[in-house]
Amino acid sequence: MINKNKPVLGVTLFSFTNEWQQRVFNLESMLAKVAELKLGPAIEVVGFQSFRDFPDVSDKTVREFKAAMEKYEMIPSCLGANIDIGIRKDRVMSQDEIVEYTTRQIKSAEKLGFPVLRIQTFAKPDTLLKLLPAAEKANVHLASELHSPLTIDHPDVTELLEFYRKTESPMLGFIPDFSSSMNSVPRLFWQNLRNSGATEELIERSSLLWEKSGSPREKFGQLHAICEELNVAPGVAGQLNMVLTMFGHMPVEGWNEILPFVRHIHGKFYEVNSDLHEPSIPYESIMKLLAEKEFTGTISAEWEGQAFTEEPVGFDQVKAWRNMCEKLLNN
């Protein structure tokens, strides 16, 4: 049941990537499981992960998807699009190619009934202006994902924010990801690194570097120096780079500036413990802010623990997330 005074909780099917890859579920059985565990009603889908004919979904795909959504009493929240600028081997996409490629995905979002299309910040203001007529015609919001390392003071974000304010179009906005406001690197990340051969000294020094202030560019140089000093194997060093790209620590107050332009939210998490607490992300503070600002949009549970395990445990993880969020929202 939807409470009009609170955010609408749901899940992105990306959370069940391990289940997809191991062919434990298909699309309909996955929606059935979401309904059984009461993880809806808001459903987010990654287009290329869920629909074989994406980005140009067929009428048959649309009929089957809408029938399943109605059967399990779900509502579409967001469709994950991809602006694959590197799809060619010889060069990146031109602006006209980005517009054509994204317009096809806007049309699929309209056919499938999704009100929001998640795009990447590769689409700059001049490109968004060319996409806006198609979005307005389809009544589909174009929302740029703000995933770590993007924060409120990142040049790409400040440029988009200024553009949104100037354009004043309700069809443009953001999808912030909780990964931008983390208070620590996930335990699972460090454990995975240990399993790959990382020493405790490497982990300790990398953790201290993550906590320091400074730009990612500066920190990458320092991280490289640490790896050279400790003679870290290339495979471990490559994994270690994630610490500066996947886990941001923008203050929660930074959300204030973007909330008027938020069209959907990715509730990123890595683990929820038995106390219904996510150790690496300040859920209590973020949810409190959303309540104070009377945010009533959709939030998808987005479990990204599959980066560290191949176990098909996505449903258990999302259930724990759901219990945590309901506890916080009802306090």
C-alpha positions as CSV (number, residue, x, y, z in Angstrom):
1,M,0.0,0.0,0.0
2,I,1.3,3.5,-0.9
3,N,1.4,6.2,1.8
4,K,1.2,9.5,-0.1
5,N,3.1,11.3,2.7
6,K,6.2,9.1,2.4
7,P,8.6,7.8,-0.2
8,V,7.4,4.9,-2.3
9,L,9.7,1.9,-1.7
10,G,10.5,-0.7,-4.3
11,V,13.5,-2.5,-5.9
12,T,15.6,-2.4,-9.0
13,L,15.9,-5.9,-10.6
14,F,19.6,-5.1,-10.9
15,S,19.7,-6.2,-7.2
16,F,19.2,-9.8,-8.5
17,T,22.0,-9.8,-11.0
18,N,23.4,-13.1,-9.5
19,E,20.0,-14.7,-10.0
20,W,19.8,-13.4,-13.6
21,Q,23.3,-14.7,-14.4
22,Q,22.7,-18.1,-12.8
23,R,19.3,-18.4,-14.5
24,V,17.5,-19.0,-11.2
25,F,14.6,-16.7,-12.3
26,N,13.2,-15.3,-15.5
27,L,11.5,-11.9,-15.6
28,E,8.0,-13.0,-14.6
29,S,9.2,-15.4,-11.8
30,M,11.4,-12.6,-10.5
31,L,8.4,-10.3,-10.3
32,A,6.4,-13.1,-8.6
33,K,9.1,-13.5,-6.0
34,V,9.2,-9.7,-5.4
35,A,5.5,-9.8,-4.8
36,E,5.7,-12.8,-2.5
37,L,8.2,-11.1,-0.3
38,K,6.4,-7.7,-0.5
39,L,9.4,-5.9,-1.9
40,G,7.3,-3.7,-4.3
41,P,5.3,-2.0,-5.5
42,A,7.8,0.2,-7.4
43,I,9.8,-1.8,-9.9
44,E,12.9,-0.5,-11.6
45,V,14.3,-2.4,-14.6
46,V,17.6,-2.2,-16.4
47,G,16.6,-2.3,-20.1
48,F,19.5,-4.3,-21.5
49,Q,19.5,-6.8,-18.6
50,S,15.7,-7.6,-18.7
51,F,14.5,-7.3,-22.3
52,R,16.2,-9.2,-25.1
53,D,14.9,-6.8,-27.7
54,F,16.0,-3.6,-25.9
55,P,16.4,-0.8,-26.9
56,D,13.5,-1.3,-29.3
57,V,11.0,-3.4,-27.3
58,S,8.4,-5.2,-29.4
59,D,4.7,-5.1,-28.8
60,K,4.9,-8.7,-27.5
61,T,7.5,-7.7,-24.9
62,V,5.3,-4.8,-23.8
63,R,2.2,-6.9,-23.5
64,E,4.0,-9.6,-21.5
65,F,5.7,-7.1,-19.2
66,K,2.5,-5.1,-18.5
67,A,0.5,-8.3,-17.9
68,A,3.0,-9.5,-15.3
69,M,3.1,-6.1,-13.6
70,E,-0.6,-6.0,-13.4
71,K,-0.8,-9.6,-12.2
72,Y,1.6,-9.0,-9.3
73,E,0.2,-5.5,-8.5
74,M,3.5,-3.6,-9.3
75,I,4.0,-0.1,-10.6
76,P,6.9,0.9,-12.9
77,S,9.3,3.4,-11.4
78,C,12.4,3.8,-13.6
79,L,13.9,2.2,-16.7
80,G,17.7,2.0,-16.8
81,A,19.0,3.2,-20.1
82,N,22.6,3.2,-21.3
83,I,24.3,5.8,-23.4
84,D,27.0,3.5,-24.7
85,I,29.3,6.1,-26.1
86,G,32.1,3.5,-26.5
87,I,29.9,1.0,-28.4
88,R,32.2,1.4,-31.5
89,K,35.8,0.3,-31.6
90,D,37.1,3.2,-33.6
91,R,35.5,6.2,-31.9
92,V,33.0,7.5,-29.4
93,M,29.5,8.3,-30.3
94,S,28.7,11.7,-31.9
95,Q,26.1,13.9,-30.4
96,D,23.6,13.0,-33.2
97,E,24.2,9.3,-32.5
98,I,23.6,9.8,-28.7
99,V,20.4,11.6,-29.5
100,E,19.2,8.8,-31.8
101,Y,20.2,6.0,-29.5
102,T,18.6,7.6,-26.4
103,T,15.4,8.6,-28.3
104,R,14.8,4.9,-29.0
105,Q,15.1,4.2,-25.3
106,I,12.7,7.0,-24.5
107,K,10.2,5.4,-26.8
108,S,10.6,2.0,-25.2
109,A,10.1,3.6,-21.7
110,E,6.9,5.1,-22.9
111,K,5.6,1.8,-24.4
112,L,6.5,-0.1,-21.2
113,G,4.9,2.6,-18.9
114,F,8.0,3.9,-17.1
115,P,7.8,7.5,-16.0
116,V,11.5,7.9,-15.6
117,L,14.5,7.0,-17.9
118,R,17.8,6.7,-16.1
119,I,20.7,8.1,-18.2
120,Q,24.3,8.9,-17.6
121,T,26.0,12.3,-17.4
122,F,27.5,11.6,-20.8
123,A,24.4,13.5,-22.0
124,K,25.5,17.2,-21.6
125,P,23.1,20.1,-21.7
126,D,23.3,20.7,-25.4
127,T,22.4,17.0,-26.0
128,L,19.6,17.1,-23.4
129,L,18.1,20.1,-25.2
130,K,17.9,17.9,-28.4
131,L,16.3,15.0,-26.4
132,L,13.8,17.2,-24.5
133,P,11.1,17.3,-27.3
134,A,11.1,13.4,-27.4
135,A,10.9,13.2,-23.6
136,E,8.0,15.7,-23.5
137,K,6.1,14.0,-26.2
138,A,6.5,10.6,-24.4
139,N,5.9,12.1,-21.0
140,V,9.1,10.4,-19.8
141,H,11.5,12.2,-17.4
142,L,15.2,12.1,-18.3
143,A,17.2,11.8,-15.1
144,S,21.0,11.7,-14.9
145,E,22.3,9.3,-12.4
146,L,24.6,10.8,-9.6
147,H,26.7,7.8,-8.7
148,S,30.0,8.0,-6.8
149,P,32.4,9.6,-7.6
150,L,29.9,12.3,-8.7
151,T,29.0,14.7,-5.9
152,I,27.2,18.1,-5.7
153,D,30.5,19.9,-6.4
154,H,31.6,17.8,-9.3
155,P,31.8,19.9,-12.5
156,D,29.5,17.6,-14.4
157,V,26.9,18.0,-11.7
158,T,27.2,21.7,-11.3
159,E,26.8,22.1,-15.0
160,L,23.7,20.1,-15.1
161,L,22.2,21.8,-12.1
162,E,22.7,25.2,-13.6
163,F,21.1,23.9,-16.9
164,Y,18.1,22.5,-15.1
165,R,17.5,25.7,-13.2
166,K,17.7,27.7,-16.4
167,T,15.6,25.4,-18.5
168,E,12.9,24.9,-15.8
169,S,11.6,21.7,-17.5
170,P,10.0,19.2,-15.1
171,M,11.1,16.5,-17.6
172,L,14.8,16.8,-16.6
173,G,16.4,15.9,-13.3
174,F,18.6,13.6,-11.3
175,I,18.7,10.1,-9.8
176,P,21.0,10.4,-6.9
177,D,22.6,7.2,-5.6
178,F,23.4,6.6,-1.9
179,S,26.9,5.6,-2.9
180,S,27.7,9.4,-3.1
181,S,27.3,9.7,0.6
182,M,29.1,6.8,2.4
183,N,30.7,6.9,5.8
184,S,33.1,4.0,5.2
185,V,34.2,1.6,2.6
186,P,32.1,-1.6,2.8
187,R,33.5,-4.5,4.9
188,L,32.8,-6.8,2.0
189,F,35.1,-4.8,-0.3
190,W,38.1,-5.1,2.1
191,Q,37.4,-8.9,2.6
192,N,37.3,-9.5,-1.1
193,L,40.6,-7.6,-1.4
194,R,42.1,-9.8,1.3
195,N,41.0,-12.9,-0.6
196,S,42.8,-11.6,-3.6
197,G,46.1,-11.2,-1.7
198,A,46.0,-7.7,-0.2
199,T,48.0,-7.2,3.0
200,E,46.6,-5.5,6.1
201,E,49.1,-2.7,5.6
202,L,47.7,-2.0,2.1
203,I,44.1,-2.1,3.4
204,E,44.9,0.2,6.4
205,R,46.7,2.8,4.3
206,S,44.1,2.7,1.5
207,S,41.3,3.2,4.1
208,L,43.1,6.2,5.6
209,L,43.6,7.7,2.1
210,W,39.8,7.2,1.4
211,E,39.0,9.1,4.6
212,K,41.2,12.1,3.7
213,S,39.8,15.1,1.9
214,G,41.0,15.9,-1.7
215,S,40.1,15.3,-5.3
216,P,39.9,11.8,-6.7
217,R,42.7,12.8,-9.2
218,E,45.0,13.6,-6.3
219,K,44.1,10.5,-4.4
220,F,44.6,8.2,-7.5
221,G,48.2,9.4,-7.6
222,Q,48.7,8.7,-3.9
223,L,47.1,5.3,-4.2
224,H,49.4,4.5,-7.1
225,A,52.4,5.5,-5.0
226,I,51.2,3.2,-2.1
227,C,50.9,0.3,-4.5
228,E,54.3,0.8,-5.9
229,E,55.9,1.1,-2.5
230,L,54.3,-2.1,-1.3
231,N,54.9,-3.9,-4.6
232,V,51.2,-4.7,-5.0
233,A,50.2,-7.2,-7.7
234,P,48.5,-5.6,-10.8
235,G,45.3,-7.5,-10.2
236,V,45.0,-6.3,-6.6
237,A,45.9,-2.7,-7.6
238,G,43.2,-2.8,-10.2
239,Q,40.6,-3.8,-7.7
240,L,41.8,-1.3,-5.3
241,N,41.0,1.6,-7.7
242,M,37.3,0.9,-6.9
243,V,37.8,2.5,-3.5
244,L,38.0,5.9,-5.1
245,T,35.3,5.4,-7.7
246,M,32.6,3.4,-6.0
247,F,32.4,4.8,-2.5
248,G,31.9,8.6,-2.2
249,H,31.6,10.6,1.0
250,M,29.7,13.7,0.1
251,P,28.0,15.1,3.3
252,V,24.4,14.2,3.5
253,E,23.6,18.0,3.5
254,G,24.7,18.1,-0.1
255,W,21.4,16.4,-1.0
256,N,19.5,19.6,-0.2
257,E,20.6,21.3,-3.4
258,I,19.6,18.6,-5.7
259,L,16.3,17.4,-4.1
260,P,14.1,19.8,-6.0
261,F,15.3,18.1,-9.2
262,V,15.2,14.5,-8.0
263,R,13.0,12.2,-10.1
264,H,13.9,8.9,-8.5
265,I,16.5,7.5,-6.0
266,H,18.8,4.6,-6.0
267,G,18.9,3.2,-2.4
268,K,22.4,1.7,-2.8
269,F,23.5,-0.7,-0.1
270,Y,26.0,-3.5,0.5
271,E,24.8,-5.3,3.6
272,V,22.2,-4.8,6.3
273,N,23.1,-6.4,9.6
274,S,20.9,-8.0,12.2
275,D,20.3,-4.6,13.9
276,L,18.8,-3.4,10.6
277,H,21.7,-1.1,10.0
278,E,23.9,-0.5,6.9
279,P,27.4,0.1,8.4
280,S,28.9,1.9,5.4
281,I,26.0,4.2,4.4
282,P,24.3,6.8,6.7
283,Y,20.8,5.6,6.0
284,E,19.5,7.2,9.2
285,S,20.6,10.6,8.2
286,I,19.6,10.4,4.6
287,M,16.1,9.1,5.4
288,K,15.7,11.7,8.0
289,L,16.5,14.4,5.4
290,L,14.1,12.9,2.9
291,A,11.3,13.0,5.5
292,E,12.1,16.6,6.5
293,K,11.9,17.6,2.8
294,E,8.7,15.6,2.4
295,F,10.1,13.6,-0.5
296,T,7.3,11.3,-1.8
297,G,9.0,9.9,-4.9
298,T,10.2,6.4,-5.5
299,I,13.3,4.7,-4.0
300,S,14.7,1.5,-5.3
301,A,16.6,-1.0,-3.2
302,E,19.9,-1.4,-5.1
303,W,22.0,-4.2,-3.6
304,E,25.5,-4.1,-5.1
305,G,27.0,-6.9,-3.0
306,Q,27.2,-9.0,-6.2
307,A,30.4,-7.1,-6.9
308,F,31.9,-9.3,-4.0
309,T,30.0,-12.5,-4.2
310,E,28.3,-14.8,-6.8
311,E,25.8,-16.2,-4.3
312,P,22.2,-15.8,-5.3
313,V,21.2,-14.0,-2.1
314,G,19.7,-10.8,-3.6
315,F,16.2,-11.4,-2.3
316,D,17.4,-11.9,1.3
317,Q,19.5,-8.8,1.1
318,V,16.7,-6.7,-0.3
319,K,14.2,-8.0,2.3
320,A,16.6,-6.8,5.0
321,W,16.9,-3.4,3.3
322,R,13.1,-3.1,3.2
323,N,12.8,-3.9,6.9
324,M,15.5,-1.3,7.7
325,C,13.8,1.4,5.6
326,E,10.3,0.8,6.9
327,K,11.7,1.0,10.5
328,L,13.4,4.3,9.7
329,L,10.4,5.8,7.9
330,N,8.0,4.8,10.7
331,N,10.1,6.3,13.5
